[in-house]
Amino acid sequence: MPRFRTTAIAALAATALLGTSGAAYARDLHLKKVERDASAAHGMSWASFRGDLTDISPTTDDVYDGARATAMLIGIDNTTFVKVQIKGLEHKAAGEDFGAHLHTGPCGLDSAGAATVGGHYNVSPKDARGLFTVINNQTEVWLNFGVNSGGEATATATVPFVPTAGERSITFHATATVAKQTAGGPAVGTAGAKLACLPLDIKSLRSSN
């Protein structure tokens, strides 16, 4: 597919997913940079969601029960922007911080009642033990957010990679994401129990340059 056509589709898709004006699109996705780099564009990936969060901890009374969200992901070449807006969070969560991440696997529960979401989507190499060598907000999509007095929150992330196509999920956790290791503390990238999720079926379009 010609480069200019790929970039044009990217701009139209991003505008539609955001549901905002061209000015807001320029602000959120750095449209000027996209246009400047258009001649080098090789493709894009995208996904969107609007609806109720899926409860993947049905025996737990938590802040996500009854909440709903809109989410979008748009990736062009080696940069991806993700935005999530959440409403209907428990008011007791006002002033608290929480973490959400892009996970592998679909959002939901299996026949045994176990969550089908996998681990964090991470682009770093694995070591001999099969563990990711780098865990941070540049190798994973971390969506950290604080809840306002109206039970609403917005989270955004920009990362230097584009997730591959497939069934993914944005999974919401019980606590804020740990960004720095402390003695005896939880591991970097963790955020407590998985409590809710939303499906994110990522599509990809590649040019034939």
Secondary structure, DSSP 8 states (H G I E B T S, - for coil): --HHHHHHHHHHHHHHHHTS-HHHHHHHHTHHHHHHTGGG--EEEEEEEEEE-EES-TTS--TTTT-EEEEEEEEETTEEEEEEEEE---GGGTT-EEEEEEEES-SSB-TTS-B---SB-B-S-B-TTS-BS--STTTB-EEEEE--TTS-EEEEEEESS---SEEEEEEEESS----S--TT---TT--S-EEEEEEEEEEEEE---
